[in-house]
Amino acid sequence: MFKEKIFNPAILHENRLSPRTSFFSYETVAAAMQGDPKASFGYQSLNGLWDFYLGEAENQVVYEQKIEVPAHWQFQGHGKPIYTNVQYPFPIDPPFVAMENPTAFYRKAFIVEDIDLEHVLHFEGVESVFEVHVNEQYVGYSTGSRLVSEFDITPYLQKGKNVLSVKVKQWSAMSYVEDQDMWWLGGIFREVYLFSRKPQSIQNVTIQADLCNQYKDGILEVSLFFQQAPPEQLERTIEIELLDQENVTVLKKAEKRLGGAKVDWTISATIEEIIPWNAEEPYLYHLLVKQYQGEELLEVIPFQVGFRQISITDGIFQINGKRVVLKGVNRHEWHCESGRSLTVETMEQDVQMMKAFNINAVRCSHYPADTKFYHLCDRYGLYVIDEADIETHGMDITQRINELSSSEEWLPTYLDRAKRMVEKNRNHPSIIFWSLGNESGYGENHLKMAQLIKELDPSRLVHYEGEARHLKALGEWQACQASDVVSTMYTSVGEMAEQGERSLTQPHILCEYGHAMGNGPGGLSDYLELFYRYPRLQGGFIWEWIDHGIKSIDNVSGETYYKYGGDFAEEIHDGNFVIDGLLFPDRTPSPALFEYKKVIQPVKITFQLSEQTCRITNRFDFRNLASLQPVLQIKEDDQVIFLQELPRIDLPPQEETTISLPEEATLSLAGRAQAVVTLFFFEESAPDFSLEHAVAWEQAIIDQPVKSVHIPKADAFHCSETADELRITLAEQTYIFHKKTGTLSQWIIEGQALLTEPLEMNFWRAPTDNDLLGSEEFGSASIAKEWEAFRIRHLKERVLAFTYEQRPDEIKVEICRNSMPISLDWGIELSFTYRLSLAGDIRVAVKGKPFGNGPKTLPRIGVQLMIDKEHQNVQWLGLGPHETYPDSCQSGFFDWWEGTVPEMHTPYVRPQENGNRMKTKFFRLSKPSGAGLTISSKSLNFSVHHYTQNNLEQATHTNQLETSDAVAVNIDYGVQGLGSASCGPGILPKYLLQNQAFAFDFQMNYQKKVEGAKQ
């Protein structure tokens, strides 16, 4: 029977209880206020070790192994994970799945002492379909991997020991609607528990907490549902009590009814001067629902209630009557060691990090999250798009994307998943949208889902991107029917601006944008400008929160690295497309997350130093800016010359003002030609006034100088020349220029070679994921393919001229070269001018002029040095601490920074171009002794690595990176931006590195120890 029904979409469940909201019942008020499920009535966790067997034949089950629950069996050493983005890993023949499909058999013993109570078995999530037996008796069957399933197991219990058996299939008909760009995994991956209730217990509670009287007062409606009425001779009393965060009662209301009366019950009340809930000020009330039978307290059910109202007015989405900009992120459930099986501690870590990085919204992509996650969003304050567990993207491979969404046979599946999502999660104030799923085309089933959701819960909005995509394909930008908002994904900045100009009646959000795959995304600040320029454009959700890498250990080196698609010998896979998060797999923030935090910061700051003022815009939607502490800092070179807490700024949300800088600050700036002025804003709870803890900040740089260094002069140059080289000696340093290659081929200090390879031009970079991939659907192409077509990596040099001139205080070496690729007729004319001074400085000026029919853009323009590997310490003055690129540099903080060469590397799961630091005026690479190479300029890009570009390009995982015998030093005039072409638009024109004439210069010197420099 099990094998027959798993491929029948008409059988969604057998004996599964009707969906209900999530709550626990307690026997005392004190226990209810604590809210620990373990103390709730009849609660028994079934998590832990279970007996386990994975095989085909049910009559041959031998429970010889143990497995942890919750967990995916693939993470417990059974079977292998498979990653695909769009494509199904099986032939498209719905509802059938033709591939190996073993059955997982689970067994767990548990104790029940009171069999007179009703006992309910709760599964938070099982992938993908499962059957339940208790004491070898069939209980039921359920589908919907990321949805709760509950069964009444009372008839099958015996006093004392009982045995629960669960059969799970990874593949089923439901696999066709669970194709959600993630690892295909199986098992009981969320918690399992048992709870008890009395015959007259409350079966379900729905709460509507609305606002009225211009959002000043609250309307509370509590609806109760019972399985059966009490006997006629008994009186039942329901009391609701609402308490504020100080546990002060603000409402208490009771109603009595005689037994035998109506089963369902609704209690309503209006509360004056309520404190509304929003993501910035997530005020929650305690609601206690108490049931008495006579004078006896039968049960107490606690809830956290937030009063808020959602509406659309004049095409603008509002919460509590105010326009809101969603600064969100898409969140798959993921942990590198446990897959989609997460602890509550990991969930809380995610929510805390989102709040710390200014994120105010999260989309549950593409399925409902674990129940505990919504409680955290309620408490910390995040707006949530809750999404139905539906995606049929694989049908698009055969141009049948609308098929299942238009099929009557599949309609019950769509409605079942919508209803179960809404019924379970409707009491959470954080949820503002119900989403019909993701990338499932568009069909009648979506309209019926939306209709059902509106009937169940008219207080929220419905979201579905597929409808807008469908209308766009028809060339009809009109109001959506199923969705209350126009939702698009990866829409370009230009097209979003066009949308902003349209006179539509629905708000527009980007349910996905800023694809964070590898080094990227770029251009986030350009989107934010649109969100504040056009009222209907109300934000979006970055794709996505975390890389889905699977932690692995290199058997030889013991190094940790992360696997992705193809690393488990999958027959088909989509490679590292699953590595596209703002967090690395170990939950370390990537540079992109710091960039996003800065771009979406809630304070816009514009310095007007000539007027000694600063323009401040409060971009909070609800908070007064007085809730943040402003701090002004002024630095000259590496010294803080002014630091002061400024008076709080009383500024309502979405308003702006101009503040004057303190007189002491202006006096500090007086007469100084160079300084860096920074205005920070901190939360009251910030442990210190460091950049790390700043909610918002901005800088004004006043001609920041290069740090002056006293370098003694030598007496004279000594030159020697052969047909092949020019050798220049100055005191203890020797410079060797190779005439045939036209390079500075060696730099010797006290007999030790500094360079391991000559100083060379460098136009290449190890392509990023955004360079390599293109999204035809979203109007981008692989720029790396264009670069390869023009053979930029294979440029050959030809020396046209080599001259030098010796003067009393300097030697000038001039070299002219052509740089051209094999078998093509374009190239770049190059000129190098080296000026060597008696102080040991080398001033390098580089000019280039393209000729022929070359590429439109270049990956980079600069020079590369390979120097002795002992130079491990890095110090620089410029943007930091993390990498910055032209379209991802808002978060770069101008200051003195220091680290080591390994720390300058960004460990992308698939190695690629990384580590660039922009607007650098000075950097130094030194040995432990303090001796080191200093490079300075008005402004340049630099990066340092232990890895060659070729190694970065060839390695597919970090454990394949080989530390070279030198430090690669890139000194760049410019680098190409990042964009998000891996899944989205390419780089905006203003961030492209055009292949056109260029000129840059820098200065190098080497000293044993630099007095006054940071070591």
C-alpha positions, 0 to 999 in steps of 0.5 A: 500500500505504501508504495502505491500511494506515494505516487498518487497525488490524490492521496495527500494524507490518511488520518492526519489531524486537521491543521491548527495553530501552534501552541502548548497547553499548561496546567498552571499560569506560572508554567504558561508564563514560562512558556517552556514546551517541556513543561506543557501538558503531556509533552514528551520529546521523541528526539534522540537515537532511533533504530534505523534501517535503509532498504527496499524489502519491508519483510527484511527490515533489520534494525542494526543501526542507530540514527539521530532524530531529527536529521537527514539520513544522508548526514548520518552516513546513509546514501548521498545528497544531490544538488540541482537548481532547476532540473529534477534528478529524475525523468519528468513523468509526473506523478512518477519518479523513476529512480532508486527509492529505498525506504527508511525505517525508523523505530522508537520506544516510548512510555505512556502512563495515562491512556485515558487522555488523548495523545497526539503525535507531532511531526514538524517535518519529514521528507518527503512522504511517510507512514506511521505505525504504533505497536504494529498498527497502522496510524496514518500517512502524510505528505508535505516535507516542510509542513506539520503532520499530527496524528491521534495515536490514542486508540493504538496505545497501551499503558507503559511501553509503546513502539513507534515505527515510521516509514519514509520515502525520499522520492514521491509524487510530491517531489514534483512540487518540492524542487526548490533549488537545494540539496535533495535530502530525506528523513525526519529532519525536524523535531518529533514529540508527543503531547496530551490533552483532555477530552474537553481541551481547546483544540485550536486558537486563532488570534486577530490582533488589529488596530483602530482609531488611527492605530492608537487602540487595539482590537483583539479577537480570540476564536476557540475551537473544541473537539467536543462540548462538555456534558450539559450539567457542567459549566465552562468558562473561558477567560482571556488575559492580556499582559504587557511586557511588565506583566501588568494586566491590560485586559481580562475578560471571561465568558461562561457557557453551559455544557452542551452548548456551541463548540466554537467560541469567539471573545472580542475586546478593544484595548485603548492606547495599545503599543503596536508591533512592528519590526523596529519596535516589536512589542509583544503582549502576553495572552493567556487563554484559560479554560475553567470547568466550574472552579477548576482550572483545566488549562492555560494556553499562552501566546505572544501577541503583536497588534499591527495592521497591513494595508495597501493605500494608493498602490503603497504597502503599509504597516500600521499606516506607514510605508515600509521598505523591505530590506530583506533576505531569502533564507533557506534552512541550512547548516553545513553539518546537518543540512535543513535540520537546525537547532533553535540556537542556530535559528536564533543566531540567524535572527540575531545576525539579521538584526545586527546587519540592519535586515528587517525582513526575511522570506522563507524560501521556499517553504514554511520554516520550523515553527520556532523560527517564527517565534524568534521573528516575532520577538526580535522583529522581522517581517516575514514572507511565509511561503507555501511548500511548492516549486515545480521549476523542473517542469520548465526544462520541457516548457511545461512550467504551468502544467501542474499549476493548471491541473485539477489533479494537482489542485488538492496538493496546492490547496492542502499546502496553502491551508496547512501553512496558514492555519499553523502560522496565522497567529504570528505578527511577524508574518505579513505576506502569504506566498503561493510558492516559488517558480511554479509558473502560473495557473488556476491553482494559484488563483484558488490558493489565493482565494482560499488564503483570503477566506482563511485570513483576510488580514494579510497580503498574498504574494506570488512572483510567478503571476507578474512573470506570466503577465510580463511574458504576455506584455501586460503590465496590469494588476495581478489577481492572485497576488496583492503585489507585483513581485519580480526577481533579479530585475535590473536597476533600469527596469525597476526605474521604469516600473517606478514610473508606471502608474500601477495600483499595486506595490512592487517588491523584488522577492529575489535580487542581488544574487550573492554567489561567490564574490558579489553581488555588486550594485546594491546601493543603486537599488536602494536609491530607487526604493526611496525615489519611487514610493511603489518600489518597496524593497526586496530580498537578497538571494540568499542568506547562507551558502549551502556548502557541506562541511568536509575534511581533506583526508591528507591535509586535514583542512576543512572545505565545503562540498557542493553539487557534483562532489557526491558523484551525482548523475546530474547536478548544478555545481556550486550554484548552491553556494550563493549566500551572504554567509559562508557555510560556517556562518561567517559573514562574507564581505557582501553582508557588510556591504548590505548592512551599510547600504540599508543602514537606517540613517542617511548622512551627508556631510557639508564640511564647507558649511560645518554641517551634516544632513541627516535623514531618518530612514527608520519607518517607526523609530525616532532617531533619538533612539540612537546615539550619534558619535563624531570622530575626527582622525588625522593620519592614525591619530584621533584628534576629536571624539565626542558623543553628540546630543541625541537627534529628535527626528521622526521617521522618514524626516530629515534635518541639518545639524551643526558640527560642534565648535570643538570639532570645527576648531579641530579641523581648522588649519588642517589640510588632511583629516577623516571625519566620521559620524557614527550612530549606535544603539543604546546597548552597543558595548563600545563605539567601534565600527563593528557595533555601529548601526550607521556611519558615514565619512568625509575625507579631506585630502588624506595624506600619505604617511611621511617616512624619513629615509636617509639618502645614499651617496650615488648610483652605480650603473652597469649595462650589458646587452641584456640588462641594466644593473643599478646599485644604490648603497645596499640595494640593487635594481636589475632591468631586463632589456629584452622583456622590458621589466624590473626583473630583480630588486636585491636588498643586502644580497637577498632577492626581493622579487621572485618574478619580474614586475609585470603588467596584469590585465587578468583576474581569476573569474568570479562566479558572476564573471563566468555565468550569465543569465539570458533571462535577466539580460546578462551574459558571461563576461569571462567568455568575452575576455577569453575570446579576446585572449586577455590572459594570453597577452604577449609582450614585445619591447619597442624601446628601452632607454635610461638617463642618469642624473646626479639625484635620480636615474630614469628608465623608460620602456615602451612595449606592445602587449598583444594576444596570440592570433589576434590583432588588438593590443595595448601600447604600454610605457613604463617610466621608473625614476630611482632616487638617492633615497631609494624610492622607485617612482613608477608611472605606467601609461597604456593606450589600446589599439585594434578591435579589442574587448570593451572591458578588462578584468583589471589594469595594473601590475603584479609583483611576486615577492619573498614569502617572508613578507607576511605582515600587511599594513595599509591606509585605505578602505577596509577591513574587508575587500571592496570593488567599484560596485561594492565599496559602500562598506569600505571604511577609510582608516589604517588597517593591518593584518597578515597575508592569509587574512587578506584572502577571502575564502570563497567556497569556489576560489576566485578573484578576491581581496581587492582594497580600494582607495589605498594611499599606502600599504606595506608588506613587512617581515617579522623583523620590521623590514618591508616594502612600502607602496604609496599613491594618491589612490590605488587598488591593491591585493596580496595573496599566497596563491597565484591567479592560475591557482585561484582559477584552477582550484574548485575548492579551497583545499586545492589552493596551494601556498606559493613560495612568494607573495603575489602583490597586485597594484591596480589602477582599476578593477572591474565591478562585480554585478550579479550576472550569475543569476541576474543583471550584469554590471552597471556601465559606470562600474565597468573597467573600460578598455581605454587609455589609462595612466597611473603611478605609484612609489615603492621603497624598501627599508629595514625598519620605517620609523613612525610606521605601524609594524 
